[in-house]
Amino acid sequence: MAADRGLVSEKDATYYAGWPGATIRRWAHEGRIQRYGSGRGQVRYNVFELNKAERDEWTRELISPGETPPLSEVANAA
């Protein structure tokens, strides 16, 4: 079920986006991305809502993090 929605752990989301876990959690709180599940180690994020970080082709070292997702229309109305 998780594979069809592109859900990943916080650790995987931080690697993909190139931002710390605290930033990923803040984006979810602000409504920029959706959070699925609750509890330590059980939260998942949709990787398709995140912008991919630029990494070195050979070393995978972070060159620049992905762009910040925009605020959703629901979050803007609040």
C-alpha positions as a Markdown table, in Angstrom:
| # | Residue | x | y | z |
|---|---|---|---|---|
| 1 | Met | 0.0 | 0.0 | 0.0 |
| 2 | Ala | 2.8 | 2.5 | 0.8 |
| 3 | Ala | 4.6 | 1.8 | -2.5 |
| 4 | Asp | 1.7 | 3.1 | -4.6 |
| 5 | Arg | 1.6 | 6.4 | -2.8 |
| 6 | Gly | 5.4 | 6.9 | -2.6 |
| 7 | Leu | 5.5 | 7.0 | 1.2 |
| 8 | Val | 9.0 | 7.0 | 2.8 |
| 9 | Ser | 10.4 | 7.3 | 6.3 |
| 10 | Glu | 11.6 | 10.6 | 7.7 |
| 11 | Lys | 15.2 | 9.4 | 7.2 |
| 12 | Asp | 14.6 | 8.7 | 3.6 |
| 13 | Ala | 12.7 | 12.0 | 3.1 |
| 14 | Thr | 15.6 | 14.0 | 4.6 |
| 15 | Tyr | 18.1 | 12.3 | 2.3 |
| 16 | Tyr | 15.9 | 12.8 | -0.8 |
| 17 | Ala | 15.2 | 16.5 | -0.1 |
| 18 | Gly | 18.6 | 17.3 | 1.5 |
| 19 | Trp | 17.0 | 19.0 | 4.5 |
| 20 | Pro | 17.2 | 18.0 | 8.2 |
| 21 | Gly | 14.3 | 16.1 | 9.8 |
| 22 | Ala | 13.2 | 19.1 | 11.8 |
| 23 | Thr | 12.6 | 21.0 | 8.6 |
| 24 | Ile | 10.6 | 18.1 | 7.1 |
| 25 | Arg | 8.5 | 18.0 | 10.2 |
| 26 | Arg | 8.0 | 21.7 | 10.1 |
| 27 | Trp | 6.9 | 21.6 | 6.5 |
| 28 | Ala | 4.3 | 19.0 | 7.5 |
| 29 | His | 3.1 | 21.2 | 10.3 |
| 30 | Glu | 2.8 | 24.2 | 8.0 |
| 31 | Gly | 0.8 | 22.2 | 5.5 |
| 32 | Arg | 3.5 | 22.2 | 2.8 |
| 33 | Ile | 3.6 | 18.4 | 2.7 |
| 34 | Gln | 1.3 | 15.7 | 3.9 |
| 35 | Arg | 2.2 | 13.5 | 6.9 |
| 36 | Tyr | 0.9 | 9.9 | 7.2 |
| 37 | Gly | 0.8 | 8.0 | 10.5 |
| 38 | Ser | 1.8 | 9.0 | 13.9 |
| 39 | Gly | 4.2 | 7.9 | 16.6 |
| 40 | Arg | 7.9 | 7.6 | 16.7 |
| 41 | Gly | 9.2 | 5.7 | 13.7 |
| 42 | Gln | 5.7 | 5.3 | 12.2 |
| 43 | Val | 5.4 | 8.6 | 10.3 |
| 44 | Arg | 5.7 | 8.6 | 6.6 |
| 45 | Tyr | 6.0 | 11.4 | 4.0 |
| 46 | Asn | 5.0 | 11.3 | 0.3 |
| 47 | Val | 8.3 | 11.6 | -1.7 |
| 48 | Phe | 6.4 | 13.1 | -4.7 |
| 49 | Glu | 5.6 | 16.2 | -2.6 |
| 50 | Leu | 9.3 | 16.9 | -2.0 |
| 51 | Asn | 11.8 | 18.5 | -4.3 |
| 52 | Lys | 14.9 | 16.4 | -5.0 |
| 53 | Ala | 18.3 | 17.6 | -3.6 |
| 54 | Glu | 21.2 | 17.9 | -6.0 |
| 55 | Arg | 23.9 | 15.4 | -5.1 |
| 56 | Asp | 27.3 | 14.6 | -6.5 |
| 57 | Glu | 27.0 | 11.8 | -9.0 |
| 58 | Trp | 29.9 | 9.7 | -7.5 |
| 59 | Thr | 30.1 | 10.6 | -3.8 |
| 60 | Arg | 26.3 | 11.4 | -3.2 |
| 61 | Glu | 27.5 | 14.4 | -1.2 |
| 62 | Leu | 24.9 | 17.1 | -1.0 |
| 63 | Ile | 25.5 | 20.0 | -3.4 |
| 64 | Ser | 22.2 | 21.9 | -2.8 |
| 65 | Pro | 19.0 | 20.9 | -1.1 |
| 66 | Gly | 15.7 | 20.7 | -3.0 |
| 67 | Glu | 13.5 | 23.8 | -3.1 |
| 68 | Thr | 11.0 | 24.4 | -0.3 |
| 69 | Pro | 7.6 | 23.1 | -1.2 |
| 70 | Pro | 4.9 | 25.9 | -1.5 |
| 71 | Leu | 2.3 | 26.4 | 1.0 |
| 72 | Ser | -0.9 | 24.6 | 0.1 |
| 73 | Glu | -4.1 | 26.5 | -0.6 |
| 74 | Val | -5.6 | 25.2 | 2.6 |
| 75 | Ala | -2.7 | 26.5 | 4.7 |
| 76 | Asn | -2.9 | 29.9 | 2.9 |
| 77 | Ala | -6.6 | 30.2 | 3.8 |
| 78 | Ala | -6.0 | 29.7 | 7.5 |
